[in-house]
């Protein structure tokens, strides 16, 4: 089995792609919730979200398990993790919350500092 065939490695690749897309779109956060038919992914812009469902439930499960482990959410509902994407390591604040009786996760992206120009 090649590394690409490993479901956990593939799930990590998908999470990295989700975070890259969120950053490219200028999203503030990504909300993830494991649903019966797959992983619900919602890119958040302030209080507005743009969502999609990844149809692979097992892959979604691997992604959630990875986040819980990396952000150390076993004893807390808030944590921090680092992910490599866009040629760098990025800090991500992770909040776990309840949504209609199910666990959901908000991954808050670190925004680059705004450049100020003084004349």
N, CA, C and O of each residue as an XYZ file, in Angstrom:
476
protein
N       0.839     -1.175      0.000
C       0.000      0.000      0.000
C       0.883      1.238      0.000
O       1.741      1.389      0.870
N       0.683      2.115     -0.960
C       1.467      3.340     -1.009
C       0.924      4.341     -0.001
O      -0.190      4.196      0.503
N       1.730      5.360      0.285
C       1.311      6.388      1.247
C       0.027      7.063      0.788
O      -0.811      7.431      1.611
N      -0.130      7.228     -0.520
C      -1.303      7.894     -1.080
C      -2.560      7.045     -0.886
O      -3.669      7.576     -0.829
N      -2.379      5.698     -0.783
C      -3.510      4.802     -0.593
C      -3.950      4.731      0.861
O      -5.051      4.261      1.149
N      -3.122      5.182      1.768
C      -3.440      5.149      3.189
C      -4.583      6.130      3.464
O      -4.437      7.320      3.185
N      -5.723      5.662      4.007
C      -6.875      6.551      4.207
C      -6.597      7.719      5.161
O      -7.131      8.812      4.972
N      -5.777      7.496      6.170
C      -5.468      8.580      7.105
C      -4.610      9.647      6.435
O      -4.808     10.839      6.667
N      -3.665      9.227      5.609
C      -2.823     10.178      4.878
C      -3.669     10.967      3.883
O      -3.501     12.178      3.739
N      -4.566     10.283      3.208
C      -5.451     10.949      2.248
C      -6.357     11.952      2.964
O      -6.604     13.039      2.442
N      -6.851     11.602      4.144
C      -7.704     12.510      4.915
C      -6.934     13.768      5.318
O      -7.480     14.870      5.274
N      -5.679     13.608      5.708
C      -4.837     14.750      6.057
C      -4.625     15.642      4.840
O      -4.624     16.867      4.960
N      -4.445     15.039      3.678
C      -4.312     15.790      2.432
C      -5.586     16.599      2.157
O      -5.512     17.754      1.738
N      -6.744     15.994      2.391
C      -8.028     16.688      2.178
C      -8.167     17.848      3.157
O      -8.606     18.928      2.764
N      -7.804     17.649      4.423
C      -7.870     18.733      5.408
C      -6.950     19.881      4.994
O      -7.334     21.047      5.082
N      -5.760     19.560      4.553
C      -4.821     20.591      4.098
C      -5.437     21.379      2.930
O      -5.328     22.604      2.877
N      -6.077     20.674      2.008
C      -6.713     21.326      0.863
C      -7.868     22.232      1.309
O      -8.045     23.323      0.768
N      -8.648     21.782      2.288
C      -9.740     22.598      2.836
C      -9.180     23.893      3.416
O      -9.724     24.970      3.169
N      -8.101     23.794      4.183
C      -7.499     24.978      4.801
C      -6.884     25.908      3.760
O      -6.957     27.129      3.899
N      -6.283     25.344      2.726
C      -5.739     26.177      1.644
C      -6.853     26.932      0.927
O      -6.718     28.122      0.642
N      -7.955     26.238      0.634
C      -9.089     26.892     -0.027
C      -9.665     28.001      0.851
O     -10.005     29.076      0.356
N      -9.774     27.742      2.145
C     -10.299     28.748      3.070
C      -9.417     29.989      3.077
O      -9.913     31.115      3.040
N      -8.120     29.776      3.125
C      -7.171     30.891      3.118
C      -7.248     31.662      1.808
O      -7.256     32.893      1.806
N      -7.303     30.933      0.687
C      -7.387     31.577     -0.631
C      -8.653     32.417     -0.768
O      -8.637     33.467     -1.412
N      -9.752     31.958     -0.164
C     -11.026     32.681     -0.248
C     -11.107     33.836      0.747
O     -12.008     34.669      0.655
N     -10.171     33.894      1.699
C     -10.200     34.939      2.715
C     -11.141     34.633      3.866
O     -11.593     35.547      4.555
N     -11.446     33.347      4.084
C     -12.345     32.954      5.170
C     -11.697     33.216      6.530
O     -10.477     33.152      6.679
N     -12.539     33.511      7.506
C     -12.077     33.703      8.874
C     -11.910     32.367      9.593
O     -11.043     32.209     10.452
N     -12.765     31.408      9.221
C     -12.782     30.117      9.904
C     -13.393     29.066      8.988
O     -13.994     29.373      7.958
N     -13.216     27.821      9.399
C     -13.854     26.685      8.737
C     -14.591     25.923      9.825
O     -14.021     25.626     10.876
N     -15.856     25.606      9.577
C     -16.618     24.801     10.517
C     -16.821     23.425      9.915
O     -17.188     23.296      8.747
N     -16.580     22.390     10.724
C     -16.681     21.005     10.275
C     -17.639     20.253     11.182
O     -17.602     20.398     12.404
N     -18.497     19.447     10.567
C     -19.396     18.599     11.337
C     -19.593     17.293     10.578
O     -19.909     17.286      9.389
N     -19.401     16.203     11.286
C     -19.573     14.889     10.688
C     -21.062     14.569     10.637
O     -21.723     14.480     11.671
N     -21.574     14.400      9.444
C     -22.988     14.093      9.217
C     -23.111     12.638      8.777
O     -22.114     11.968      8.507
N     -24.333     12.171      8.710
C     -24.607     10.796      8.293
C     -24.055     10.495      6.893
O     -23.556      9.400      6.636
N     -24.152     11.479      5.998
C     -23.737     11.258      4.610
C     -22.354     11.820      4.282
O     -21.962     11.808      3.115
N     -21.609     12.306      5.259
C     -20.263     12.809      5.003
C     -19.871     13.924      5.956
O     -20.527     14.144      6.974
N     -18.816     14.615      5.624
C     -18.314     15.719      6.440
C     -18.831     17.035      5.876
O     -18.576     17.371      4.720
N     -19.555     17.770      6.701
C     -20.036     19.085      6.287
C     -18.916     20.093      6.518
O     -18.378     20.194      7.621
N     -18.575     20.826      5.486
C     -17.515     21.832      5.536
C     -18.148     23.176      5.234
O     -18.785     23.344      4.194
N     -17.981     24.136      6.132
C     -18.554     25.466      5.928
C     -17.447     26.505      6.102
O     -16.830     26.594      7.164
N     -17.202     27.285      5.057
C     -16.213     28.359      5.105
C     -16.914     29.594      5.643
O     -17.915     30.033      5.078
N     -16.404     30.157      6.724
C     -17.063     31.272      7.406
C     -16.381     32.605      7.083
O     -15.158     32.738      7.133
N     -17.218     33.575      6.756
C     -16.796     34.952      6.485
C     -17.615     35.825      7.428
O     -18.728     36.231      7.092
N     -17.070     36.113      8.606
C     -17.866     36.793      9.621
C     -18.968     35.842     10.069
O     -18.691     34.728     10.512
N     -20.226     36.284      9.952
C     -21.361     35.453     10.353
C     -21.998     34.744      9.165
O     -23.058     34.134      9.311
N     -21.382     34.810      8.010
C     -21.921     34.195      6.802
C     -21.064     32.989      6.427
O     -19.837     33.039      6.508
N     -21.719     31.914      6.020
C     -20.986     30.710      5.665
C     -21.333     30.200      4.280
O     -22.444     30.394      3.787
N     -20.371     29.551      3.669
C     -20.537     28.910      2.375
C     -20.146     27.453      2.578
O     -18.995     27.153      2.896
N     -21.120     26.533      2.391
C     -20.871     25.153      2.770
C     -20.880     24.152      1.640
O     -21.291     24.432      0.514
N     -20.400     22.954      1.996
C     -20.314     21.843      1.072
C     -20.257     20.571      1.913
O     -19.917     20.627      3.095
N     -20.584     19.437      1.321
C     -20.466     18.167      2.032
C     -19.509     17.264      1.266
O     -19.683     17.015      0.073
N     -18.488     16.777      1.981
C     -17.597     15.765      1.415
C     -18.297     14.426      1.598
O     -18.693     14.087      2.713
N     -18.452     13.679      0.553
C     -19.289     12.493      0.585
C     -18.643     11.258      1.195
O     -19.282     10.207      1.250
N     -17.427     11.345      1.643
C     -16.753     10.190      2.230
C     -16.808     10.297      3.760
O     -16.029     11.035      4.363
N     -17.732      9.557      4.378
C     -17.931      9.622      5.829
C     -16.692      9.155      6.585
O     -16.304      9.776      7.574
N     -16.071      8.077      6.135
C     -14.889      7.532      6.813
C     -13.737      8.534      6.783
O     -13.038      8.706      7.781
N     -13.539      9.191      5.646
C     -12.493     10.198      5.531
C     -12.778     11.361      6.491
O     -11.867     11.883      7.134
N     -14.035     11.753      6.577
C     -14.431     12.801      7.517
C     -14.135     12.410      8.948
O     -13.719     13.241      9.756
N     -14.350     11.138      9.260
C     -14.068     10.638     10.601
C     -12.573     10.740     10.906
O     -12.189     11.145     12.003
N     -11.737     10.377      9.946
C     -10.284     10.505     10.125
C      -9.880     11.960     10.339
O      -9.020     12.251     11.170
N     -10.496     12.871      9.594
C     -10.179     14.300      9.731
C     -10.537     14.789     11.132
O      -9.739     15.476     11.769
N     -11.719     14.444     11.612
C     -12.148     14.867     12.956
C     -11.228     14.273     14.012
O     -10.816     14.978     14.933
N     -10.899     12.995     13.898
C     -10.003     12.353     14.874
C      -8.633     13.034     14.884
O      -8.048     13.231     15.950
N      -8.125     13.391     13.719
C      -6.844     14.090     13.618
C      -6.914     15.437     14.342
O      -6.012     15.780     15.107
N      -7.980     16.195     14.100
C      -8.143     17.515     14.728
C      -8.224     17.391     16.243
O      -7.571     18.142     16.967
N      -9.028     16.442     16.724
C      -9.188     16.245     18.175
C      -7.839     15.914     18.814
O      -7.512     16.430     19.883
N      -7.061     15.054     18.160
C      -5.758     14.678     18.700
C      -4.764     15.842     18.653
O      -4.118     16.143     19.658
N      -4.635     16.500     17.490
C      -3.647     17.577     17.331
C      -3.950     18.790     18.200
O      -3.029     19.425     18.713
N      -5.237     19.124     18.375
C      -5.618     20.299     19.165
C      -5.816     19.954     20.638
O      -6.161     20.816     21.446
N      -5.593     18.677     20.981
C      -5.709     18.206     22.370
C      -7.085     18.534     22.961
O      -7.198     19.149     24.021
N      -8.120     18.105     22.244
C      -9.492     18.382     22.669
C     -10.085     17.276     23.536
O     -11.288     17.279     23.797
N      -9.263     16.332     23.986
C      -9.782     15.238     24.801
C     -10.271     15.720     26.170
O     -11.161     15.100     26.752
N      -9.706     16.814     26.696
C     -10.109     17.316     28.019
C     -10.608     18.756     27.986
O     -10.939     19.322     29.028
N     -10.664     19.342     26.814
C     -11.049     20.745     26.690
C     -11.821     20.945     25.398
O     -11.664     20.176     24.449
N     -12.646     21.969     25.360
C     -13.415     22.243     24.142
C     -12.707     23.265     23.246
O     -13.233     23.656     22.204
N     -11.516     23.689     23.661
C     -10.771     24.655     22.864
C      -9.292     24.273     22.901
O      -8.754     23.910     23.947
N      -8.655     24.363     21.750
C      -7.242     24.028     21.674
C      -6.593     24.725     20.497
O      -7.220     25.538     19.818
N      -5.343     24.404     20.263
C      -4.597     25.014     19.172
C      -3.757     23.941     18.505
O      -3.223     23.052     19.168
N      -3.646     24.033     17.190
C      -2.800     23.113     16.453
C      -2.092     23.888     15.358
O      -2.445     25.029     15.062
N      -1.111     23.274     14.773
C      -0.382     23.876     13.653
C      -0.499     22.942     12.450
O      -0.420     21.721     12.582
N      -0.688     23.538     11.284
C      -0.779     22.757     10.045
C       0.144     23.363      9.002
O       0.283     24.583      8.908
N       0.763     22.506      8.232
C       1.591     22.952      7.116
C       0.739     23.025      5.858
O       0.206     22.015      5.398
N       0.615     24.215      5.312
C      -0.020     24.406      4.013
C       0.429     25.755      3.477
O       0.889     26.608      4.236
N       0.298     25.948      2.180
C       0.780     27.161      1.513
C       2.217     27.473      1.896
O       2.553     28.613      2.217
N       3.060     26.449      1.861
C       4.505     26.579      2.089
C       4.868     27.188      3.440
O       5.847     27.925      3.553
N       4.082     26.879      4.452
C       4.416     27.371      5.776
C       3.583     26.689      6.841
O       2.612     25.996      6.538
N       3.968     26.889      8.081
C       3.224     26.325      9.196
C       2.316     27.409      9.756
O       2.758     28.525     10.027
N       1.033     27.067      9.929
C       0.040     28.045     10.350
C      -0.633     27.611     11.650
O      -1.055     26.461     11.777
N      -0.736     28.530     12.623
C      -1.462     28.201     13.852
C      -2.972     28.268     13.589
O      -3.450     29.148     12.873
N      -3.702     27.334     14.174
C      -5.150     27.285     14.021
C      -5.757     27.055     15.398
O      -5.418     26.085     16.075
N      -6.643     27.934     15.808
C      -7.389     27.757     17.054
C      -8.592     26.888     16.725
O      -9.307     27.142     15.755
N      -8.811     25.855     17.543
C      -9.910     24.926     17.304
C     -10.873     24.990     18.478
O     -10.470     24.864     19.634
N     -12.150     25.187     18.169
C     -13.202     25.186     19.181
C     -14.187     24.071     18.862
O     -14.674     23.963     17.736
N     -14.477     23.248     19.856
C     -15.496     22.214     19.693
C     -16.772     22.724     20.345
O     -16.736     23.257     21.454
N     -17.886     22.566     19.667
C     -19.166     23.016     20.212
C     -20.255     22.029     19.822
O     -20.056     21.178     18.956
N     -21.399     22.150     20.464
C     -22.514     21.265     20.187
C     -23.460     21.916     19.195
O     -23.825     23.082     19.341
N     -23.853     21.155     18.187
C     -24.794     21.633     17.179
C     -25.895     20.585     17.031
O     -25.691     19.551     16.395
N     -27.053     20.852     17.613
C     -28.183     19.924     17.589
C     -27.791     18.541     18.113
O     -28.158     17.521     17.530
N     -27.047     18.518     19.210
C     -26.672     17.272     19.858
C     -25.449     16.592     19.277
O     -25.051     15.532     19.760
N     -24.851     17.166     18.265
C     -23.662     16.593     17.634
C     -22.468     17.522     17.845
O     -22.626     18.738     17.954
N     -21.284     16.939     17.900
C     -20.073     17.757     18.002
C     -19.760     18.390     16.649
O     -19.849     17.747     15.604
N     -19.399     19.644     16.701
C     -18.954     20.374     15.516
C     -17.669     21.096     15.903
O     -17.390     21.299     17.085
N     -16.895     21.478     14.904
C     -15.579     22.058     15.153
C     -15.401     23.318     14.327
O     -15.686     23.340     13.130
N     -14.922     24.370     14.986
C     -14.617     25.639     14.311
C     -13.103     25.795     14.312
O     -12.475     25.840     15.370
N     -12.530     25.876     13.134
C     -11.092     26.070     12.972
C     -10.875     27.527     12.589
O     -11.178     27.932     11.467
N     -10.356     28.302     13.515
C     -10.170     29.732     13.309
C      -8.782     29.959     12.725
O      -7.765     29.604     13.321
N      -8.775     30.556     11.550
C      -7.528     30.744     10.812
C      -6.814     32.002     11.262
O      -7.440     33.016     11.571
N      -5.508     31.921     11.293
C      -4.676     33.061     11.654
C      -4.564     33.970     10.438
O      -4.052     33.567      9.393
N      -5.041     35.181     10.582
C      -4.967     36.145      9.470
C      -3.600     36.819      9.484
O      -3.079     37.153     10.549
N      -3.021     37.018      8.306
C      -1.753     37.759      8.273
C      -1.981     39.188      8.744
O      -3.029     39.784      8.500
N      -0.984     39.714      9.418
C      -1.121     41.084      9.916
C      -1.196     42.056      8.757
O      -0.507     41.921      7.746
N      -2.048     43.026      8.942
C      -2.257     44.028      7.915
C      -1.058     44.974      7.879
O      -0.545     45.393      8.917
N      -0.638     45.290      6.695
C       0.471     46.227      6.517
C      -0.066     47.652      6.618
O      -1.025     48.006      5.932
N       0.534     48.450      7.449
C       0.137     49.847      7.574
C       1.187     50.702      6.883
O       2.391     50.493      7.030
N       0.700     51.654      6.138
C       1.591     52.567      5.422
C       1.354     53.961      5.980
O       0.225     54.450      6.004
N       2.415     54.581      6.421
C       2.327     55.938      6.949
C       3.084     56.877      6.034
O       4.212     56.602      5.626
N       2.451     57.976      5.722
C       3.102     58.965      4.855
C       3.491     60.176      5.635
O       4.052     61.117      5.074
